[in-house]
Amino acid sequence: MSPEEIKSRVGSGLLSFPVTHFTSDYKLNLESYRRHVEWLSGFGAAALFAAGGTGEFFSLSPNEVGEVTRAAKDVSGEVPIIAGCGYGTSLAVETAKIVEAAGADGILLLPHYLTEAPQEGIYAHVKAVCDSTGLGVILYNRANSIANADTVARLAEACPNLIGFKDGTGKVDLVRHVTAKLGDRLCYIGGMPTHELFAEGFNGVGVTTYSSAVFNFVPELAQRFYRAMRAGDKAVMEGILQTFFFPFAALRDRKAGYPVSIIKAGVELAGFAPGPVRPPLVDLTGEEREILQGLIEASRN
């Protein structure tokens, strides 16, 4: 897909990040991963992100990111696959080339590794990745890599294949500045953990889609909430928030790293075999899995 085509597709509906499946000794389990991605592809996602944050990108090698991307493309059918990319500039460029060769339809550029950086450095980093590929690139503004509106505008001018801006800061004023300055030059994606908790507010500042982690295991519920958000149906949104998302977030917040671990546990409860999270993350306890199972069952009533 061309950058413009992937931009249009990404902005057309709900997005999600399939978890990456591992064996008990932490090796890639691509057979299990393909089954999960094929199942997810039947629930109307506008695009799926292979090896994204919920897909434990931070624990994968560049070659593993390529393998995961290729496996997703094998079974996703008409659903575009956007691959994760990140770390330092040289590794990010290398990863961008690997996932392009693996058949990715686009790239999500996650924050660079560890260090804070000034705006000029962020600009140079993002531009180098955009220049290294013909794929459409989505900038993920989060953690130690937060581009301001002027930097995003400079990048959009210099990089025709920069097609999206994803926010993980939760800073409504920054996001509104970007959407006001860039208009329809980019598509805008919500990327806060459990973004459903923020979706209504961010929809009001032009972030009309987002990545839903829970789509991994309750895709119908995720789509029902998304449709209600887009329709302004506050009653439906509040009902789902009260019965599922608020208690889900309380469970998620019990331990650092659980925003990934809880999703992988949900995928297993949905009947798949995603395996454990890789260190330094840890899995949910048995008691916590039972609580999550109860939330899933209640969401179906």
Residue pairs with C-beta under 8 A, 6 or more apart in sequence:
1 9
1 80
1 105
1 106
1 136
2 136
3 106
3 134
3 135
3 136
3 137
3 160
3 161
3 163
4 136
4 163
6 47
6 80
6 82
6 105
6 106
6 135
6 136
6 163
7 136
7 163
7 164
7 186
7 187
8 187
9 46
9 47
9 80
10 46
10 47
10 80
10 82
10 106
10 138
10 163
10 164
10 187
10 189
10 209
11 46
11 187
11 188
11 208
11 209
12 46
12 209
13 44
13 45
13 46
13 209
13 226
14 44
14 45
14 46
14 209
14 210
14 212
14 215
14 222
14 223
14 226
15 45
15 46
15 47
15 48
15 49
15 189
15 209
15 210
15 211
15 212
16 40
16 45
16 48
16 49
16 211
16 212
16 213
16 215
16 216
16 219
16 222
17 48
17 49
17 52
17 53
17 54
17 55
17 211
17 213
17 216
18 33
18 36
18 37
18 40
18 48
18 49
18 50
18 54
18 55
18 72
18 216
19 36
19 54
19 55
19 56
19 216
19 260
19 263
19 264
19 267
19 274
20 28
20 33
20 51
20 55
20 56
20 60
20 68
20 274
21 28
21 29
21 30
21 32
21 33
21 36
21 272
21 273
21 274
21 275
22 28
22 29
22 274
22 275
22 276
22 277
22 278
23 29
23 275
24 275
24 276
26 275
26 276
26 278
26 279
28 64
28 67
28 68
29 273
29 274
29 275
30 67
30 68
30 71
32 272
32 273
32 274
32 275
33 68
33 71
33 72
33 274
34 71
34 72
34 74
34 75
35 75
35 272
36 216
36 267
36 272
36 274
37 48
37 50
37 71
37 72
37 75
37 76
38 75
38 76
39 272
40 48
40 215
40 216
40 219
41 48
41 75
41 76
41 77
41 78
41 79
43 215
43 219
43 220
43 223
44 223
45 79
45 215
45 219
46 79
46 80
46 209
47 79
47 80
47 81
47 82
47 105
47 106
48 72
48 76
48 79
48 80
48 81
48 82
49 55
49 81
49 82
49 83
49 84
49 108
49 211
50 65
50 68
50 69
50 71
50 72
50 73
50 81
50 82
50 83
50 84
50 99
50 104
51 57
51 60
51 64
51 65
51 68
51 69
51 83
51 84
52 82
52 84
52 108
52 110
52 211
53 84
53 110
53 260
54 211
54 213
54 216
54 259
54 260
54 263
55 68
55 84
56 260
56 277
56 278
56 281
57 65
57 84
57 86
57 110
58 86
59 278
59 279
59 281
60 68
60 84
62 91
62 94
62 95
62 98
63 98
65 83
65 84
65 85
65 95
65 98
65 99
66 95
66 98
66 99
66 101
66 102
67 102
68 83
69 81
69 83
69 98
69 99
69 102
69 103
69 104
70 102
70 103
72 81
73 81
73 102
73 103
73 104
80 105
80 106
81 103
81 104
81 105
81 106
82 104
82 105
82 106
82 107
82 108
82 138
83 95
83 99
83 102
83 104
83 106
83 107
83 108
84 95
84 99
84 107
84 108
84 110
85 92
85 95
85 96
85 99
85 107
85 108
85 109
85 110
85 129
86 92
86 95
86 109
86 110
86 111
86 112
86 113
87 95
87 112
87 113
88 112
88 113
89 112
89 124
89 125
89 128
89 129
91 113
92 109
92 112
92 125
92 128
92 129
93 128
93 129
93 132
96 107
96 129
96 132
96 133
96 135
96 137
97 132
97 133
99 107
99 135
100 107
100 133
100 134
100 135
104 135
105 135
105 136
106 135
106 136
106 137
106 138
106 163
107 129
107 133
107 135
107 136
107 137
107 138
108 137
108 138
108 140
108 166
109 126
109 129
109 137
109 138
109 139
109 140
110 140
110 142
111 140
111 142
111 143
111 144
111 145
112 122
112 125
112 144
112 145
114 144
115 144
116 144
117 125
117 144
117 145
119 147
119 148
119 150
119 151
122 145
122 146
122 147
122 151
123 147
123 151
123 154
123 155
125 145
126 137
126 139
126 147
126 155
126 159
126 162
127 155
127 158
127 159
129 137
130 137
130 155
130 158
130 159
130 161
130 162
131 159
133 161
134 161
135 161
136 161
136 162
136 163
136 164
137 159
137 161
137 162
137 163
137 164
138 163
138 164
138 165
138 166
138 187
138 189
139 147
139 152
139 155
139 162
139 164
139 165
139 166
140 166
140 168
140 191
141 147
141 165
141 166
141 167
141 168
141 169
141 174
142 166
142 167
142 168
142 169
142 191
143 168
146 169
146 174
147 155
148 174
148 177
149 174
149 177
149 178
149 180
149 181
149 182
150 181
152 165
152 178
152 181
152 182
152 186
153 181
153 182
155 162
156 162
156 182
156 185
156 186
162 186
163 186
163 187
164 186
164 187
164 188
164 189
165 178
165 182
165 186
165 187
165 188
165 189
166 188
166 189
166 190
166 191
166 211
167 174
167 175
167 188
167 189
167 190
167 191
167 192
167 202
167 207
168 191
168 192
169 175
170 192
170 198
172 201
172 202
172 205
175 188
175 202
175 205
175 206
175 207
176 205
176 206
178 186
178 188
179 188
179 205
179 206
179 207
187 209
188 206
188 207
188 208
188 209
189 207
189 209
189 210
189 211
190 198
190 199
190 202
190 207
190 209
190 210
190 211
191 210
191 211
192 198
192 202
192 210
193 213
193 252
193 259
194 213
194 214
194 245
194 248
194 249
194 252
194 259
195 202
195 210
195 211
195 212
195 213
196 210
196 212
196 214
196 222
196 225
196 229
196 240
196 241
196 245
197 241
197 245
197 246
197 249
198 210
199 210
199 225
199 226
199 229
200 229
200 234
200 237
202 210
203 229
203 230
208 230
210 226
212 222
212 225
212 226
213 259
213 263
214 221
214 222
214 248
214 263
214 266
215 222
215 223
216 263
216 266
216 267
216 270
217 263
217 266
217 267
217 269
217 270
217 296
218 244
218 266
218 270
218 296
218 299
221 240
221 244
221 299
224 236
224 240
225 236
225 237
225 240
225 245
227 233
228 236
228 237
228 240
229 237
240 299
243 298
243 299
244 295
244 298
244 299
247 295
248 262
248 292
248 295
251 258
251 262
251 288
251 291
251 292
251 295
252 258
252 259
252 262
254 288
255 261
255 282
257 277
257 280
257 281
257 282
258 284
260 277
260 281
261 277
261 281
261 282
261 283
261 284
262 284
262 288
262 292
264 274
264 275
264 276
264 277
264 283
265 283
265 284
265 288
265 289
265 292
266 292
266 296
267 274
268 274
269 289
269 292
269 293
269 296
270 296
276 283
277 283
284 292
